[in-house]
């Protein structure tokens, strides 16, 4: 019994440690467990940037250097633009309401029409923005001009060439063009019906008399603020991220960029760069097989950029080259993202539990295809998991039921031997042998299930499918907290009932702590998404039913044996 209590204390202490660690990480403090393997890489796996002018894949350090690209107060080549160079262009599809700025032909606002704004279901979700309260932009440009010249960048005036502003068929092309210092850039955004990926094509023309060797950058600029719906009770990542076949998925913290401590792959010929926040992401996907230079930097106070720069190669006079890429702006739709680029679905980051979490998510999507409701999907998935683990749960509940039966005898032994631990332990072990009780039998089966339950927690927390998804009656959004707090109250009640079904700890202090736990964890659930609380309510209810069934069977066996 002492061993069993020790394990329970370990699990309880570890749970508190995880909660404290998540709180620290959420408030910008370092993790108690060190950096995540996906967040940073060792020096051996991180390539150093080849930023010398001799490297053809990286722009030279002449005017138009990448360091100047993101700065809003310094145009490459010193070519300051007039105030009237900026004009807004509104484009609408069935999923987007986009705003482009003719200054740089950059995407400065993106409303996601299928998703509601946090806290207001009547307004669309604004992902990209360029306002006083939020800066989040998608930009591109051409650099590498000789000294005293500049090519069209995101700070160069463009003009709108296309005429259609509304998607009426399956696709819509939005075309901008600009010419400076003998180089003309035609930038074409192709939007598709029902899709959040945007094809972006750059046609680069050499109108001069000598060959040019420009480079193209794809960039995302964002402030360091957390989304407005960020919770203080659970931690989700907001910041730049990138993927490569060599180093896989890597996250970059804003704080690490500030300190100059961010480590990520600098040179690659594959992968993507992006910015991640809870439920949503943006990403540039350059052409596979083309060497590019990745860079994450601090632009100014609370403003950051991540970009990919690739050499276009030499363009002879009168000739032109085409560079194609894809831009994702939207929800973390794992299926669509995985089809767009390898590893893009990893923006839904399950960490070290990915190997368990991804199959769970696939089962969820399969169940949803049958049931058509994400709330009932959670219920069904919880039932399936409890069914799979029933043999382990049955062993655990049987062990706890036996322990509960001998609790009076254990209390008597404690009173008999007092502080003589040696004699008390010997007597308890003898009782275990006589009654055929394994003191660890109630704990080990539960420990085996913990990774699965934690994985399911992260699946439910990270799935954008929960956002705005109703269940029944008062639950209109599984990603928002229960407006009437019915589910958290029910969860607290089921936790109390579970404690009553388990053996009472002989130590009065432990007994009091066990009775406080439902108040602590149940109280936290008042601020958690309803989908997560629904899972715990169903899990607790099924556990109680299974435990009652096992206890009923054990009582029948004991009654038959006593005849």
C-alpha positions as CSV (number, residue, x, y, z in Angstrom):
1,X,0.0,0.0,0.0
2,X,2.9,2.4,0.8
3,X,4.3,1.7,-2.7
4,X,0.9,2.4,-4.2
5,X,0.6,5.7,-2.4
6,X,4.1,6.6,-3.5
7,X,3.2,6.1,-7.1
8,X,0.0,8.1,-6.7
9,X,2.0,10.9,-5.2
10,X,4.5,10.7,-8.0
11,X,1.7,11.0,-10.6
12,X,0.0,13.8,-8.7
13,X,3.3,15.7,-8.3
14,X,4.2,15.2,-11.9
15,X,0.8,16.5,-13.0
16,X,1.4,19.7,-10.9
17,X,4.9,20.0,-12.4
18,X,3.5,19.9,-15.9
19,X,0.8,22.5,-15.1
20,X,3.5,24.8,-13.6
21,X,5.8,24.2,-16.6
22,X,3.0,25.1,-19.1
23,X,2.3,28.2,-17.0
24,X,5.9,29.3,-17.1
25,X,6.2,28.7,-20.9
26,X,3.0,30.6,-21.5
27,X,4.4,33.6,-19.6
28,X,7.6,33.6,-21.7
29,X,9.8,31.8,-19.1
30,X,12.1,28.9,-20.1
31,X,10.7,25.4,-19.9
32,X,11.7,23.4,-16.8
33,X,12.6,20.5,-19.1
34,X,14.8,22.5,-21.4
35,X,14.2,23.4,-25.1
36,X,12.0,21.2,-27.2
37,X,13.8,19.0,-29.7
38,X,11.6,20.5,-32.4
39,X,12.2,24.1,-31.3
40,X,16.0,24.1,-31.4
41,X,18.6,21.9,-33.0
42,X,22.2,21.1,-32.1
43,X,25.1,22.7,-33.7
44,X,25.8,19.6,-35.6
45,X,22.4,19.5,-37.3
46,X,22.1,23.2,-37.9
47,X,23.8,24.6,-41.0
48,X,25.5,27.9,-40.7
49,X,24.4,30.7,-43.1
50,X,26.5,31.1,-46.1
51,X,26.1,34.9,-46.4
52,X,29.2,35.7,-48.4
53,X,28.8,37.5,-51.7
54,X,30.6,34.6,-53.3
55,X,27.7,32.3,-52.7
56,X,25.4,32.6,-55.7
57,X,22.3,31.3,-53.7
58,X,22.4,34.2,-51.2
59,X,21.9,37.9,-52.2
60,X,25.0,40.1,-52.0
61,X,25.4,42.7,-49.2
62,X,25.0,45.6,-51.7
63,X,22.0,47.9,-51.3
64,X,19.0,45.7,-51.4
65,X,20.4,43.2,-48.9
66,X,17.9,41.0,-47.0
67,X,18.6,42.9,-43.8
68,X,16.9,46.0,-45.4
69,X,14.0,44.1,-47.0
70,X,11.8,44.0,-43.9
71,X,12.6,47.5,-42.6
72,X,9.6,49.8,-43.2
73,X,11.7,52.9,-43.0
74,X,14.4,51.8,-45.4
75,X,13.6,50.9,-49.0
76,X,16.3,48.9,-50.8
77,X,18.5,51.1,-52.9
78,X,17.2,54.2,-51.0
79,X,14.3,54.6,-53.4
80,X,11.7,56.3,-51.1
81,X,8.2,56.0,-52.4
82,X,5.6,58.8,-52.6
83,X,2.6,58.7,-50.2
84,X,0.1,58.0,-52.9
85,X,2.0,54.9,-54.0
86,X,-0.3,52.8,-51.6
87,X,-3.7,51.8,-52.8
88,X,-5.9,49.0,-51.4
89,X,-7.4,46.3,-53.6
90,X,-10.2,44.1,-52.3
91,X,-10.6,40.5,-53.5
92,X,-13.3,38.1,-52.5
93,X,-13.7,34.4,-52.8
94,X,-16.0,31.9,-51.0
95,X,-13.5,31.5,-48.2
96,X,-11.5,34.8,-48.3
97,X,-12.0,38.5,-48.1
98,X,-8.5,39.7,-49.0
99,X,-6.9,43.1,-49.1
100,X,-3.8,43.7,-51.2
101,X,-1.7,46.9,-51.1
102,X,-0.3,48.1,-54.4
103,X,2.7,49.2,-52.5
104,X,4.7,46.0,-53.0
105,X,1.7,44.0,-54.1
106,X,1.7,42.6,-50.6
107,X,-1.2,40.9,-48.9
108,X,-2.1,43.1,-45.9
109,X,-5.4,41.6,-44.7
110,X,-7.1,38.3,-44.9
111,X,-10.5,37.6,-43.4
112,X,-11.5,33.9,-43.2
113,X,-15.2,33.9,-44.0
114,X,-15.8,30.3,-42.8
115,X,-14.4,31.1,-39.3
116,X,-15.8,33.5,-36.7
117,X,-13.7,36.1,-34.9
118,X,-12.9,35.3,-31.3
119,X,-15.7,36.4,-29.1
120,X,-18.0,37.5,-31.9
121,X,-19.6,34.9,-34.1
122,X,-21.1,37.6,-36.4
123,X,-17.7,38.7,-37.6
124,X,-15.1,36.8,-39.7
125,X,-11.8,35.7,-38.3
126,X,-9.0,38.2,-39.3
127,X,-5.7,36.4,-39.8
128,X,-3.5,38.8,-41.7
129,X,-3.9,42.4,-40.7
130,X,-2.2,45.8,-40.9
131,X,-3.7,47.9,-38.2
132,X,-2.7,49.8,-35.1
133,X,-3.4,46.8,-33.0
134,X,-2.1,44.0,-35.2
135,X,0.6,43.6,-37.9
136,X,0.7,40.3,-39.9
137,X,1.7,40.5,-43.6
138,X,2.6,38.3,-46.5
139,X,5.3,39.9,-48.7
140,X,7.6,39.2,-51.6
141,X,10.2,41.0,-53.7
142,X,13.2,40.8,-55.9
143,X,16.6,41.9,-54.6
144,X,20.3,41.7,-55.7
145,X,20.5,44.9,-57.8
146,X,23.8,46.6,-58.3
147,X,24.9,49.5,-56.2
148,X,22.6,52.6,-56.7
149,X,19.8,50.5,-58.2
150,X,16.9,48.6,-56.8
151,X,14.5,46.0,-58.1
152,X,10.8,45.7,-57.3
153,X,10.4,44.8,-53.6
154,X,7.4,44.9,-51.2
155,X,8.2,48.6,-50.7
156,X,8.0,49.4,-54.5
157,X,4.7,50.7,-56.1
158,X,3.0,48.1,-58.2
159,X,-0.1,48.6,-60.4
160,X,-3.0,46.3,-60.7
161,X,-3.3,44.7,-64.1
162,X,-6.2,42.3,-63.7
163,X,-9.8,43.5,-63.6
164,X,-11.8,40.8,-61.7
165,X,-12.2,41.3,-58.0
166,X,-14.6,38.5,-57.2
167,X,-14.3,34.8,-57.7
168,X,-17.1,33.6,-59.9
169,X,-15.7,30.3,-61.3
170,X,-13.2,27.8,-60.0
171,X,-10.2,30.2,-59.9
172,X,-9.3,33.9,-60.0
173,X,-6.0,35.5,-61.0
174,X,-5.0,38.8,-59.3
175,X,-2.1,40.3,-61.3
176,X,0.3,43.2,-60.3
177,X,3.3,44.5,-62.1
178,X,6.2,46.9,-61.5
179,X,9.4,48.0,-63.2
180,X,12.5,49.6,-61.7
181,X,16.0,49.9,-63.0
182,X,15.5,47.7,-66.0
183,X,13.8,44.8,-64.2
184,X,10.1,44.2,-64.5
185,X,8.2,41.9,-62.1
186,X,4.8,40.5,-62.8
187,X,3.3,39.0,-59.6
188,X,0.3,36.7,-60.1
189,X,-1.9,35.4,-57.2
190,X,-4.2,32.6,-58.2
191,X,-7.0,31.9,-55.8
192,X,-9.2,28.7,-56.0
193,X,-12.7,28.0,-54.9
194,X,-12.9,26.4,-51.4
195,X,-9.1,26.5,-50.9
196,X,-6.8,28.3,-48.6
197,X,-3.7,27.8,-50.7
198,X,-2.8,30.6,-53.1
199,X,-0.5,30.0,-56.1
200,X,1.9,32.9,-56.4
201,X,3.9,33.3,-59.6
202,X,6.7,35.8,-60.2
203,X,7.7,36.6,-63.8
204,X,11.0,38.5,-63.8
205,X,11.9,40.3,-67.0
206,X,15.2,41.8,-67.9
207,X,14.5,44.9,-69.8
208,X,18.1,46.2,-69.6
209,X,21.1,45.7,-71.9
210,X,23.2,43.6,-69.5
211,X,22.5,40.3,-67.7
212,X,21.1,40.4,-64.2
213,X,21.3,37.8,-61.4
214,X,18.4,38.7,-59.0
215,X,17.1,36.8,-56.0
216,X,13.5,36.4,-54.9
217,X,12.4,36.5,-51.3
218,X,9.2,35.2,-49.8
219,X,8.5,36.8,-46.4
220,X,6.0,36.8,-43.5
221,X,6.1,39.7,-41.1
222,X,4.2,39.6,-37.8
223,X,4.2,41.3,-34.4
224,X,5.0,39.3,-31.3
225,X,1.6,39.6,-29.7
226,X,-0.4,36.5,-28.8
227,X,-3.8,36.0,-30.4
228,X,-6.7,37.6,-28.6
229,X,-8.2,34.3,-27.6
230,X,-5.0,33.0,-26.0
231,X,-5.8,31.3,-22.7
232,X,-3.8,31.6,-19.4
233,X,-4.7,28.0,-18.5
234,X,-3.0,26.1,-21.3
235,X,-0.1,26.9,-23.5
236,X,-0.2,27.1,-27.3
237,X,2.7,28.2,-29.6
238,X,2.7,31.5,-31.5
239,X,5.7,32.3,-33.7
240,X,7.8,31.5,-36.7
241,X,8.3,27.9,-37.8
242,X,9.9,26.1,-40.7
243,X,10.4,22.6,-42.1
244,X,13.1,20.8,-44.0
245,X,13.7,17.2,-44.8
246,X,17.0,17.4,-43.0
247,X,15.9,18.9,-39.6
248,X,12.1,18.3,-39.8
249,X,9.8,20.7,-38.0
250,X,11.4,23.6,-36.1
251,X,9.7,26.3,-34.0
252,X,11.4,29.7,-33.3
253,X,10.4,31.7,-30.3
254,X,10.2,35.4,-30.5
255,X,12.2,35.7,-27.3
256,X,15.0,33.6,-28.9
257,X,15.1,35.9,-31.9
258,X,15.4,38.9,-29.6
259,X,18.3,37.3,-27.8
260,X,20.0,36.1,-31.0
261,X,19.7,32.5,-29.7
262,X,17.4,31.1,-32.4
263,X,18.8,28.0,-34.1
264,X,17.2,26.6,-37.3
265,X,18.3,25.3,-40.7
266,X,19.6,28.2,-42.8
267,X,20.2,26.5,-46.1
268,X,17.9,23.9,-47.8
269,X,16.5,23.0,-51.1
270,X,13.1,21.8,-49.8
271,X,10.5,22.6,-47.1
272,X,8.6,25.7,-46.1
273,X,8.6,28.7,-43.8
274,X,5.6,29.9,-41.8
275,X,4.1,31.6,-38.8
276,X,2.0,29.5,-36.4
277,X,-0.7,30.4,-33.9
278,X,-3.5,28.4,-32.2
279,X,-5.7,26.9,-34.9
280,X,-4.3,29.0,-37.8
281,X,-1.1,29.3,-39.8
282,X,0.5,31.0,-42.8
283,X,3.3,29.5,-44.8
284,X,5.3,30.1,-47.9
285,X,6.2,27.0,-49.9
286,X,9.0,27.6,-52.4
287,X,9.7,25.3,-55.4
288,X,11.2,22.0,-54.3
289,X,14.8,21.3,-55.3
290,X,15.8,25.0,-55.4
291,X,18.4,26.0,-52.9
292,X,17.1,28.8,-50.6
293,X,18.4,30.7,-47.6
294,X,16.1,30.9,-44.5
295,X,16.2,33.8,-42.1
296,X,14.3,34.8,-39.0
297,X,14.9,38.2,-37.6
298,X,13.7,41.1,-35.5
299,X,12.6,44.0,-37.7
300,X,11.9,46.5,-34.9
301,X,10.3,46.6,-31.5
302,X,7.8,43.7,-31.3
303,X,8.0,43.1,-35.0
304,X,9.5,40.0,-36.6
305,X,10.0,38.4,-40.0
306,X,10.8,35.0,-41.4
307,X,11.8,34.7,-45.0
308,X,13.2,32.4,-47.7
309,X,15.5,33.8,-50.3
310,X,16.4,32.0,-53.5
311,X,18.6,32.9,-56.4
312,X,16.8,33.2,-59.7
313,X,20.0,32.8,-61.7
314,X,21.2,34.9,-64.6
315,X,18.6,36.5,-66.9
316,X,19.9,37.7,-70.2
317,X,18.7,41.0,-71.8
318,X,15.2,40.6,-73.2
319,X,14.7,37.3,-71.5
320,X,12.7,36.4,-68.4
321,X,12.3,33.7,-65.7
322,X,9.3,32.3,-63.9
323,X,9.4,31.4,-60.2
324,X,6.4,29.6,-58.7
325,X,5.5,29.2,-55.0
326,X,2.5,28.6,-52.8
327,X,1.1,30.6,-50.0
328,X,-1.1,29.1,-47.3
329,X,-3.3,31.5,-45.3
330,X,-5.9,29.8,-43.2
331,X,-6.8,27.1,-40.7
332,X,-4.6,24.2,-39.7
333,X,-6.4,21.8,-41.9
334,X,-4.0,18.8,-41.7
335,X,-5.4,17.0,-44.8
336,X,-5.2,20.0,-47.1
337,X,-1.8,21.1,-45.7
338,X,-0.2,17.7,-46.1
339,X,-1.3,17.7,-49.8
340,X,0.2,21.1,-50.4
341,X,3.7,20.4,-49.0
342,X,5.5,17.6,-47.0
343,X,5.5,18.4,-43.3
344,X,3.1,21.3,-43.5
345,X,0.5,19.5,-41.4
346,X,3.1,19.5,-38.5
347,X,2.0,23.1,-37.7
348,X,-0.5,21.1,-35.5
349,X,2.3,20.3,-33.1
350,X,1.7,17.3,-30.9
351,X,5.4,17.2,-29.8
352,X,6.9,13.9,-28.6
353,X,3.4,12.3,-28.6
354,X,2.9,12.7,-32.4
355,X,3.3,9.0,-33.0
356,X,0.2,8.4,-30.9
357,X,-1.7,11.7,-31.5
358,X,-1.8,11.5,-35.3
359,X,-3.5,8.1,-35.5
360,X,-6.0,9.3,-32.9
361,X,-6.8,12.3,-35.1
362,X,-7.3,10.0,-38.1
363,X,-9.7,7.9,-36.1
364,X,-11.5,11.1,-35.1
365,X,-11.9,12.2,-38.7
366,X,-13.2,8.8,-39.6
367,X,-15.8,8.9,-36.8
368,X,-16.8,12.4,-37.8
369,X,-17.4,11.2,-41.4
370,X,-19.9,8.8,-40.0
371,X,-21.5,10.8,-37.2
372,X,-21.3,14.3,-38.7
373,X,-20.9,16.0,-35.3
374,X,-17.6,16.7,-33.5
375,X,-19.2,16.5,-30.1
376,X,-20.5,13.0,-30.7
377,X,-17.2,12.2,-32.3
378,X,-15.4,13.0,-29.0
379,X,-18.0,10.8,-27.1
380,X,-17.5,7.9,-29.5
381,X,-13.7,8.2,-29.6
382,X,-13.6,8.1,-25.8
383,X,-15.8,5.0,-25.7
384,X,-13.5,3.3,-28.2
385,X,-10.4,4.1,-26.2
386,X,-12.0,2.9,-23.0
387,X,-13.0,-0.3,-24.8
388,X,-9.5,-0.9,-26.1
389,X,-8.0,-0.4,-22.6
390,X,-10.8,-2.3,-20.8
391,X,-8.6,-5.3,-19.9
392,X,-6.1,-3.0,-18.3
393,X,-8.8,-0.9,-16.6
394,X,-10.5,-4.1,-15.4
395,X,-7.3,-5.3,-13.8
396,X,-6.8,-1.9,-12.2
397,X,-10.4,-1.7,-10.9
398,X,-10.3,-5.2,-9.6
399,X,-7.1,-4.5,-7.7
400,X,-8.6,-1.3,-6.2
401,X,-11.8,-3.1,-5.3
402,X,-9.8,-5.7,-3.4
403,X,-7.7,-3.0,-1.7
404,X,-11.0,-1.3,-0.6
405,X,-12.2,-4.6,0.9
406,X,-9.1,-4.9,3.1
407,X,-8.9,-1.2,4.0
408,X,-10.3,-1.9,7.6
409,X,-7.7,-4.6,8.1
410,X,-5.0,-2.3,7.0
411,X,-6.2,0.4,9.4
412,X,-6.2,-2.2,12.2
413,X,-2.6,-3.2,11.3
414,X,-1.5,0.5,11.5
415,X,-3.1,0.9,14.9
416,X,-1.5,-2.4,16.1
417,X,2.1,-1.7,14.9
418,X,2.1,2.1,15.2
419,X,5.5,3.6,14.1
420,X,7.2,0.2,13.7
421,X,7.4,0.4,9.9
422,X,9.3,-2.9,9.5
423,X,6.7,-5.0,11.2
424,X,3.8,-3.0,9.6
425,X,5.2,-3.6,6.1
426,X,5.8,-7.3,6.8
427,X,2.3,-7.7,8.1
428,X,0.9,-5.9,5.0
429,X,2.9,-8.0,2.6
430,X,1.7,-11.1,4.3
431,X,-1.9,-9.9,3.9
432,X,-1.3,-9.1,0.2
433,X,0.0,-12.7,-0.3
434,X,-3.0,-14.2,1.6
435,X,-5.6,-12.2,-0.3
436,X,-3.7,-12.4,-3.6
437,X,-3.5,-8.6,-4.0
438,X,-0.9,-6.9,-6.1
439,X,-0.3,-3.4,-4.5
440,X,0.8,-2.1,-7.8
441,X,-2.1,-3.6,-9.7
442,X,-4.2,-0.5,-9.4
443,X,-1.5,1.9,-10.7
444,X,0.5,0.3,-13.4
445,X,-2.5,-0.3,-15.8
446,X,-3.4,3.4,-15.4
447,X,0.2,4.5,-16.0
448,X,0.3,2.6,-19.4
449,X,-2.8,4.6,-20.5
450,X,-1.5,8.1,-19.5
451,X,0.4,8.7,-22.9
452,X,-2.8,8.0,-24.8
453,X,-4.9,10.3,-22.7
454,X,-2.4,13.1,-22.9
455,X,-2.2,12.6,-26.7
456,X,-6.0,12.9,-27.0
457,X,-5.8,16.0,-24.8
458,X,-3.4,17.6,-27.4
459,X,-5.5,16.4,-30.3
460,X,-8.6,18.0,-29.0
461,X,-6.8,21.2,-28.0
462,X,-5.0,21.6,-31.3
463,X,-7.8,20.6,-33.8
464,X,-9.2,23.6,-35.6
465,X,-12.2,21.3,-36.4
466,X,-13.4,22.0,-32.9
467,X,-13.5,25.7,-33.5
468,X,-17.1,26.8,-33.9
469,X,-18.3,23.2,-33.9
470,X,-21.6,22.7,-32.0
471,X,-22.5,19.7,-29.9
472,X,-26.0,19.8,-28.4
473,X,-28.3,22.4,-26.7
474,X,-26.1,25.0,-25.0
475,X,-22.7,23.9,-26.5
476,X,-22.4,25.9,-29.7
477,X,-18.6,25.9,-29.9
478,X,-16.4,23.0,-28.7
479,X,-13.3,25.2,-28.8
480,X,-14.9,27.8,-26.3
481,X,-15.6,27.3,-22.7
482,X,-19.0,26.0,-21.6
483,X,-21.1,29.1,-21.3
484,X,-23.2,27.6,-18.5
485,X,-20.4,25.7,-16.8
486,X,-22.5,22.5,-16.8
487,X,-19.8,20.2,-18.1
488,X,-17.1,21.4,-15.6
489,X,-19.6,21.0,-12.8
490,X,-20.5,17.5,-14.0
491,X,-16.8,16.6,-14.3
492,X,-16.2,17.7,-10.7
493,X,-19.1,15.5,-9.6
494,X,-17.8,12.5,-11.5
495,X,-14.3,13.0,-9.9
496,X,-15.8,13.0,-6.4
497,X,-17.7,9.8,-7.2
498,X,-14.6,8.2,-8.5
499,X,-12.7,9.1,-5.3
500,X,-15.6,7.6,-3.2
501,X,-15.3,4.3,-5.2
502,X,-11.6,4.0,-4.6
503,X,-10.0,2.9,-1.3
504,X,-9.7,5.7,1.3
505,X,-6.1,6.5,2.0
506,X,-5.3,5.7,5.7
507,X,-3.4,8.9,6.0
508,X,-5.9,11.8,6.8
509,X,-3.8,14.3,5.0
510,X,-3.8,12.2,1.8
511,X,-7.5,11.7,2.1
512,X,-8.0,15.5,2.3
513,X,-5.8,16.1,-0.7
514,X,-7.7,13.6,-2.7
515,X,-11.0,15.4,-1.9
516,X,-9.5,18.7,-2.9
517,X,-8.3,17.5,-6.3
518,X,-11.7,17.6,-7.9
519,X,-12.1,21.2,-6.9
520,X,-8.7,22.1,-8.2
521,X,-8.9,20.3,-11.6
522,X,-12.6,20.8,-12.0
523,X,-12.1,24.5,-11.3
524,X,-9.5,24.7,-14.0
525,X,-11.9,23.1,-16.5
526,X,-14.2,26.1,-16.1
527,X,-11.8,27.9,-18.4
528,X,-10.9,25.0,-20.8
529,X,-12.6,24.4,-24.2
530,X,-15.9,22.6,-23.9
531,X,-14.5,19.8,-26.2
532,X,-11.8,18.9,-23.7
533,X,-14.2,19.0,-20.7
534,X,-16.6,16.8,-22.7
535,X,-13.9,14.2,-23.2
536,X,-13.1,14.2,-19.4
537,X,-16.8,13.9,-18.5
538,X,-17.3,11.0,-20.8
539,X,-14.0,9.4,-19.7
540,X,-15.0,9.7,-16.0
541,X,-18.5,8.4,-16.6
542,X,-17.3,5.3,-18.5
543,X,-14.6,4.7,-15.9
544,X,-17.3,4.8,-13.1
545,X,-19.5,2.4,-15.0
546,X,-16.6,0.0,-15.6
547,X,-15.5,0.2,-12.0
548,X,-19.0,-0.4,-10.7
549,X,-19.3,-3.4,-13.0
550,X,-16.0,-4.9,-11.9
551,X,-16.9,-4.3,-8.2
552,X,-20.3,-6.0,-8.8
553,X,-18.6,-9.0,-10.3
554,X,-16.1,-9.2,-7.5
555,X,-18.9,-9.0,-4.9
556,X,-20.7,-11.9,-6.6
557,X,-17.4,-13.9,-6.7
558,X,-16.9,-13.3,-3.0
559,X,-20.4,-14.2,-2.1
560,X,-20.2,-17.4,-4.1
561,X,-16.8,-18.3,-2.4
562,X,-18.3,-17.7,1.1
563,X,-21.1,-20.2,0.6
